[in-house]
Amino acid sequence: MTFRIPHSAFRILRAFWRLNLAEELQYRANFIASLLGTVFDMATALLTLALFFHHTTALGGWDYWEIVVLLGVFNALTGVIEAVLRPGIGQLADEVRSGELDLVLVKPVDAQGFVSFRRLDIWRLTDVVLGLALAGYALFRMGHTPSLAQLAAFALTLAAAAVVVYAIWVVLMSLAFWFVSVENIAVLFDAVYEGARYPVSAYPGALRFVFVYLIPIAWTTTIPASALTGRLRPEIALAAGLVAGLAFALARALWRAALKRYAGASG
């Protein structure tokens, strides 16, 4: 269930990342476009939230600034998705259909690791910075300064959230090995991930069960935001790590099963 990547794999990935960086630096206007797009999305989300809280004082037991913290975490994870996952593993369905995955499988690397991290959209990393800045500003407006223990819990749960998001991407993209004609599988992820924009306690019981146990997006934003705002119990932070490990193991197992179905360009 582990990545078995020889040292040469890291050299190959570094070479690809350098090429990505050189390519992106040729189009620095993309940075401005990406930054403006992110600011617009954040402003729209905050406006929607302000309109909602004009009629109430809490959403699922969370007040306005607590949900702004959650929105900051949501935006930071969105940055990881757009900078790392979508440019890399997001292209898998097309490669399975065309047979181009053969070029990956002959490389001296772990195929899953290489497909996942071969490309970087460096400009979208600004989403991570802006998201964390928004969360920090919301904490300031709350008058809450996280303790070292809370910051450590946040770091742990945020890392676990990134692993969970990655595992969901691997599972969805692996479906291309069974349903080769499926297009825009990433749209399915986007639709599900939108549910992480609000605390899981705001959803009805049945949907809450789905988001916690079946499609674990509750662990991607609600739990890290709870750590920052002081809502999180220590055992939940540890549980987040276990959930991330389980999600990764299941995604890895599905990937290996999917590869056995791949017939290559000749199939």
C-alpha positions in Angstrom: 0.0 0.0 0.0 3.0 2.3 0.0 4.7 4.3 -2.7 7.9 2.5 -3.8 9.6 5.3 -5.6 13.4 5.0 -6.4 15.6 8.0 -6.1 15.5 8.5 -9.9 11.8 9.2 -9.6 12.4 12.3 -7.6 14.9 13.5 -10.2 12.3 13.0 -12.9 9.7 14.9 -11.0 12.1 17.7 -10.2 12.8 18.0 -14.0 9.1 18.1 -14.8 8.5 20.7 -12.1 11.3 22.9 -13.4 9.8 22.7 -16.9 6.4 23.6 -15.4 7.9 26.6 -13.6 9.7 27.8 -16.7 6.5 27.5 -18.7 4.4 29.3 -16.2 6.9 32.1 -15.8 6.5 32.9 -19.5 2.8 33.8 -18.9 3.0 35.9 -15.8 -0.3 37.5 -16.6 -1.8 34.2 -15.5 -0.8 35.2 -12.0 -2.9 38.3 -12.1 -5.8 36.5 -13.7 -5.6 33.7 -11.1 -5.3 36.2 -8.2 -8.3 38.2 -9.4 -10.3 35.1 -9.9 -9.6 33.9 -6.4 -10.4 37.3 -4.8 -13.7 37.4 -6.8 -14.7 33.9 -5.6 -13.9 34.7 -2.0 -15.8 38.0 -2.2 -18.8 36.3 -3.7 -18.7 33.6 -0.9 -18.5 36.3 1.8 -21.3 38.3 0.3 -23.5 35.2 0.2 -22.6 34.4 3.8 -23.4 38.0 4.9 -26.8 37.9 3.2 -27.6 34.6 5.0 -26.5 36.0 8.4 -28.6 39.1 7.9 -31.5 36.8 8.8 -29.9 34.6 11.5 -27.1 34.5 14.0 -25.8 31.0 13.5 -25.5 28.2 10.9 -25.2 24.7 12.3 -24.1 26.2 15.6 -21.3 28.3 14.0 -21.4 32.1 14.0 -20.3 34.3 11.1 -16.6 34.6 11.8 -16.2 30.9 12.6 -17.7 30.1 9.1 -15.3 32.7 7.6 -12.5 30.7 9.2 -13.9 27.6 7.5 -14.1 29.4 4.2 -10.5 30.3 4.5 -9.6 26.6 5.0 -11.9 25.7 2.1 -10.0 28.2 -0.2 -6.6 26.9 0.9 -7.5 23.3 0.1 -9.0 24.5 -3.2 -5.6 26.0 -4.0 -4.0 22.5 -3.4 -6.5 20.9 -5.7 -6.0 23.5 -8.5 -2.2 23.8 -8.2 -1.4 20.1 -7.9 -4.2 17.6 -8.4 -6.2 19.0 -11.4 -3.1 19.6 -13.6 -1.8 16.1 -12.8 -4.1 13.3 -12.0 -7.0 15.3 -13.4 -5.7 14.4 -16.9 -5.8 10.6 -16.2 -9.2 9.9 -17.8 -8.1 11.3 -21.2 -4.8 9.3 -21.0 -6.5 6.1 -20.2 -8.9 6.6 -23.1 -6.1 7.5 -25.6 -3.5 5.0 -24.3 -1.0 7.7 -23.4 -0.8 6.2 -19.9 1.6 3.7 -21.5 4.3 6.4 -21.4 3.9 6.7 -17.7 3.9 3.0 -16.9 7.3 2.4 -18.7 9.0 5.0 -16.5 11.0 3.9 -13.5 8.6 5.5 -11.1 5.5 4.6 -9.1 2.7 5.3 -11.6 0.2 6.7 -9.1 2.8 9.1 -7.5 4.0 10.3 -10.9 0.5 10.8 -12.4 -0.5 12.7 -9.2 2.4 15.1 -8.9 3.9 15.5 -12.3 2.5 19.0 -12.9 2.2 22.2 -10.8 0.2 25.3 -11.5 2.2 27.5 -9.3 0.0 30.5 -9.6 -2.9 28.7 -7.9 -0.7 28.3 -4.8 -1.8 31.9 -4.1 -5.2 30.4 -3.2 -3.5 28.7 -0.3 -2.0 31.9 0.9 -5.2 33.9 0.5 -7.2 31.2 2.2 -5.0 31.0 5.3 -4.9 34.9 5.4 -8.7 35.0 5.4 -8.8 32.4 8.2 -6.3 34.5 10.2 -8.2 37.7 9.7 -11.4 36.0 10.9 -9.7 34.7 14.0 -8.5 38.3 14.7 -12.1 39.6 14.3 -13.2 36.9 16.7 -10.6 38.0 19.2 -9.3 34.4 19.4 -5.6 33.5 19.4 -5.1 29.8 18.9 -2.8 28.1 21.4 0.2 26.1 20.3 -1.8 22.9 20.9 -4.6 24.2 18.6 -2.1 25.2 16.0 -0.6 21.8 16.1 -4.0 20.2 15.8 -4.8 22.5 12.9 -1.6 21.5 11.1 -2.3 17.8 11.7 -5.9 18.0 10.5 -5.1 20.2 7.5 -2.5 17.7 6.4 -5.1 14.9 6.9 -7.6 16.9 4.9 -5.2 17.2 2.0 -4.7 13.4 2.1 -8.5 12.8 2.1 -9.0 15.2 -0.8 -6.2 13.4 -2.7 -7.7 10.0 -2.0 -11.1 11.1 -3.3 -9.5 12.3 -6.5 -7.6 9.0 -6.9 -10.8 7.0 -6.4 -12.8 9.1 -8.9 -10.1 9.2 -11.5 -9.6 5.5 -11.2 -13.2 5.0 -12.4 -11.8 5.8 -15.9 -10.3 2.3 -16.0 -13.7 0.8 -15.8 -15.7 3.5 -17.7 -13.2 4.7 -20.3 -15.8 6.9 -22.1 -16.6 8.8 -18.9 -15.8 12.5 -19.4 -15.4 15.3 -16.9 -15.1 13.0 -13.9 -13.6 16.0 -12.1 -17.0 17.8 -12.3 -18.3 15.1 -10.0 -15.7 15.9 -7.4 -16.4 19.6 -7.7 -20.1 19.0 -7.0 -19.4 17.0 -3.9 -16.6 19.2 -2.6 -18.9 22.2 -2.7 -20.5 20.7 0.4 -17.4 21.4 2.4 -18.0 25.1 2.0 -20.2 25.0 5.1 -19.9 23.2 8.5 -21.2 19.6 8.4 -23.5 20.4 11.4 -25.5 22.6 9.1 -26.7 19.6 7.0 -29.6 17.2 7.8 -28.8 14.0 9.6 -28.7 11.7 6.6 -26.5 14.0 4.6 -24.3 14.6 7.6 -23.8 10.8 7.8 -22.8 10.7 4.1 -20.3 13.6 4.5 -18.7 12.1 7.6 -18.6 8.3 6.8 -19.2 7.7 3.1 -17.8 10.7 1.3 -15.6 12.2 4.1 -15.6 15.8 3.1 -16.5 16.8 6.6 -12.9 16.0 7.5 -11.5 18.4 4.9 -12.8 21.8 6.2 -15.0 21.4 9.3 -12.4 19.6 11.3 -9.4 21.9 10.6 -11.6 25.0 11.1 -12.8 23.5 14.4 -9.1 23.1 15.5 -8.4 26.8 14.8 -11.5 28.1 16.5 -11.1 25.9 19.6 -14.0 23.7 18.9 -12.1 20.5 18.3 -11.6 17.8 20.9 -8.0 16.2 20.9 -9.3 12.8 20.0 -11.0 14.1 16.9 -7.6 15.4 15.7 -6.1 11.9 16.1 -9.2 10.4 14.4 -8.6 12.8 11.4 -5.2 11.2 10.9 -6.7 7.7 11.0 -9.3 8.7 8.5 -6.7 10.1 6.2 -4.6 6.9 6.5 -7.7 4.7 5.8 -8.7 6.9 2.8 -5.3 6.7 1.3 -5.1 2.9 1.8 -8.4 2.4 0.1 -7.5 4.7 -2.8 -4.2 2.9 -3.2 -5.9 -0.5 -3.3 -8.4 0.8 -5.9 -5.6 2.2 -8.0 -3.8 -1.1 -8.1 -7.0 -2.9 -9.0 -7.7 -0.4 -11.7 -4.2 -0.8 -13.3 -4.9 -4.5 -13.7 -7.8 -3.6 -16.0 -5.7 -1.3 -18.2 -5.1 -2.7 -21.6 -2.9 0.1 -23.0 -3.0 1.7 -26.4 -3.2 -1.7 -28.1 -6.4 -2.5 -26.2 
